[in-house]
């Protein structure tokens, strides 16, 4: 049985908090609706802007851009490189992304009563094995760009899907059958000199489900490709 869970957050701001309405529909009938107060989260816009700034400015490098420093130490087919001072690295992007995800989840997992009742309304009316489409509806630009797909509550549902809806546009009220799980994966690897990328591919394959297929990988390919 498919269900539609609509989360509407339009009133409020990050400094004072938001009013959030959760509505769950099944067969076009509302089976639950509740409005609760979400607490202030002044840190989230700053975390988002920090991640956005560094990910936007981070250059896409090709194999022709990579120059190996003379001080590189080679061992076990991997290279230990020292980052250039003040150079933005993949690590810093991942670190900021993790901080944004953690801050986002901390906000929606607050012990404040409004958040707990908001979560309980969803958890009490949705089964772990049901097909569920979560629709996030908001006019707030920053809210619309937060990592809702990384919300820990959504991870509970094996067949859950999340989409963004804009209040000024019409939306189908009929629950939509969720898409199948991803079965094909494209792997893109960068500079491969003195690096055993095949070992990385093998490790990835071992950690994927048996029915997942890795397409022909792109290794040290061009930006255009």
C-alpha positions in Angstrom: 0.0 0.0 0.0 1.4 3.4 -1.0 1.2 6.5 1.2 1.9 10.1 0.7 3.5 12.1 3.6 3.4 15.8 3.0 5.6 18.0 5.2 4.7 21.7 4.8 7.0 24.3 6.4 6.1 27.8 5.3 5.7 30.0 8.4 8.6 31.1 10.4 12.4 31.5 10.1 15.6 30.0 11.4 16.0 32.6 14.2 12.5 32.1 15.7 11.6 28.6 14.6 9.0 27.2 12.1 5.5 25.9 12.1 5.4 22.5 10.4 2.4 20.6 9.3 2.6 16.8 8.6 -0.2 15.3 6.6 -0.4 11.6 5.6 -2.7 10.4 2.8 -3.7 6.9 1.8 -5.9 6.2 -1.2 -6.5 10.0 -1.4 -7.9 10.1 2.1 -6.2 11.9 5.0 -5.4 9.5 7.8 -3.3 11.9 9.9 -2.7 15.7 10.1 -0.8 17.6 12.8 0.9 21.0 13.1 3.8 21.4 15.5 6.5 24.0 16.2 10.1 23.3 15.1 12.7 25.1 17.2 15.1 27.8 16.0 18.2 26.7 14.0 20.3 29.8 13.3 23.3 27.6 12.6 21.8 25.8 9.6 22.0 28.7 7.0 25.6 29.3 8.0 26.5 25.6 7.6 24.7 25.5 4.2 26.4 28.6 2.9 29.8 27.3 4.0 29.3 24.0 2.2 27.8 25.8 -0.9 30.7 28.2 -1.1 33.5 25.6 -1.0 31.7 23.1 -3.2 31.0 25.8 -5.8 34.5 27.1 -5.9 36.3 23.7 -5.8 37.9 23.1 -9.2 37.2 20.0 -11.2 40.5 18.5 -12.0 41.5 16.1 -14.8 44.5 13.9 -15.0 46.4 16.6 -17.0 45.9 19.0 -14.1 47.6 16.8 -11.6 51.3 17.4 -10.9 53.0 15.1 -8.4 55.1 16.9 -5.8 58.8 15.8 -5.5 58.2 15.0 -1.8 55.5 12.4 -2.4 56.1 9.2 -0.7 55.0 6.1 -2.5 54.0 2.9 -0.7 51.6 0.0 -1.3 50.5 1.6 -4.6 49.0 4.7 -2.8 50.4 8.2 -2.5 50.6 10.3 0.6 50.3 13.9 -0.5 50.5 17.1 1.6 47.8 19.6 0.8 49.0 23.0 -0.3 48.4 25.6 2.5 44.9 27.1 2.3 44.0 24.9 -0.6 40.5 23.5 -0.6 40.4 19.8 -0.7 37.9 17.0 -1.2 38.3 16.3 2.5 37.1 19.8 3.5 34.1 19.4 1.2 33.2 16.1 2.8 33.8 17.5 6.3 31.5 20.4 5.7 28.8 18.2 4.1 29.0 15.9 7.2 28.7 18.9 9.5 25.6 20.2 7.5 24.0 16.7 7.7 24.7 16.4 11.4 23.4 19.8 12.1 20.3 19.2 10.1 19.5 15.9 11.9 20.2 17.4 15.3 17.6 20.1 14.5 14.9 17.5 13.5 15.9 15.1 16.3 15.6 17.8 19.0 14.2 16.8 22.4 11.8 19.7 22.3 8.2 18.7 22.6 7.2 20.1 19.2 9.8 18.1 17.3 9.0 14.9 19.2 5.3 15.2 18.5 6.1 16.0 14.9 8.2 12.8 14.6 5.7 10.7 16.5 2.9 11.7 14.1 5.0 10.3 11.2 6.3 7.2 13.0 2.9 6.2 14.3 1.2 6.3 11.0 3.9 4.9 8.6 5.1 1.4 8.4 8.8 0.5 7.7 7.9 -1.7 4.7 5.3 0.5 3.0 5.9 2.5 -0.2 6.1 6.1 1.0 6.6 9.3 -0.9 7.7 12.1 1.4 6.9 15.5 -0.1 8.8 18.5 1.4 6.8 21.7 0.7 8.4 25.1 1.6 8.8 28.6 0.2 12.0 29.1 2.2 15.0 28.8 -0.2 17.5 27.5 2.4 15.0 24.9 3.7 14.5 23.7 0.2 18.2 23.1 -0.2 18.9 21.2 3.0 19.7 17.5 2.7 16.3 16.1 3.4 17.2 12.8 1.8 19.8 12.4 4.6 17.2 12.9 7.4 17.6 9.9 9.7 13.8 9.5 10.1 13.5 8.8 6.4 16.2 6.2 6.5 13.9 4.0 8.6 11.8 3.2 5.5 13.0 0.7 3.1 10.8 2.0 0.2 10.8 5.6 1.0 11.4 8.4 -1.5 11.6 12.2 -1.0 10.8 15.0 -3.4 10.6 18.8 -3.1 7.3 20.6 -3.9 6.8 24.3 -4.4 3.5 25.6 -2.9 2.7 27.9 -5.9 2.7 24.9 -8.3 0.0 22.2 -8.6 0.9 18.8 -7.1 -0.8 15.5 -7.8 -2.6 14.3 -4.7 -2.4 10.7 -5.8 0.3 8.6 -4.2 2.9 7.6 -6.8 4.5 4.2 -7.0 8.1 4.7 -5.8 11.0 4.1 -8.2 13.0 0.9 -8.0 16.2 0.8 -6.1 19.3 1.8 -8.2 20.8 -1.3 -9.9 23.4 0.4 -12.1 26.3 2.5 -10.9 28.7 4.7 -12.8 32.1 5.0 -11.2 34.3 8.0 -12.0 37.9 7.9 -10.8 40.5 10.6 -11.2 44.3 10.4 -11.5 45.5 6.8 -11.7 49.2 7.1 -11.9 50.8 4.9 -9.2 47.4 4.2 -7.7 45.7 0.8 -7.9 42.3 2.0 -8.9 41.3 -1.6 -9.8 41.6 -2.4 -6.1 39.2 0.4 -5.3 36.7 -0.9 -7.9 37.0 -4.4 -6.5 36.4 -3.2 -3.0 33.3 -1.2 -4.1 31.9 -4.3 -5.9 32.3 -6.4 -2.8 30.3 -3.9 -0.8 27.4 -3.6 -3.2 24.3 -5.8 -3.3 24.7 -8.9 -5.5 22.2 -7.5 -8.1 24.0 -4.1 -8.5 25.9 -3.6 -11.7 28.9 -1.3 -12.2 29.0 0.2 -15.6 32.3 0.6 -17.5 34.2 3.0 -15.2 35.7 6.3 -16.3 39.3 6.6 -15.1 41.3 9.8 -15.4 38.9 10.9 -18.1 38.4 14.4 -19.5 36.0 17.0 -18.2 34.0 16.8 -21.4 33.7 13.0 -21.2 
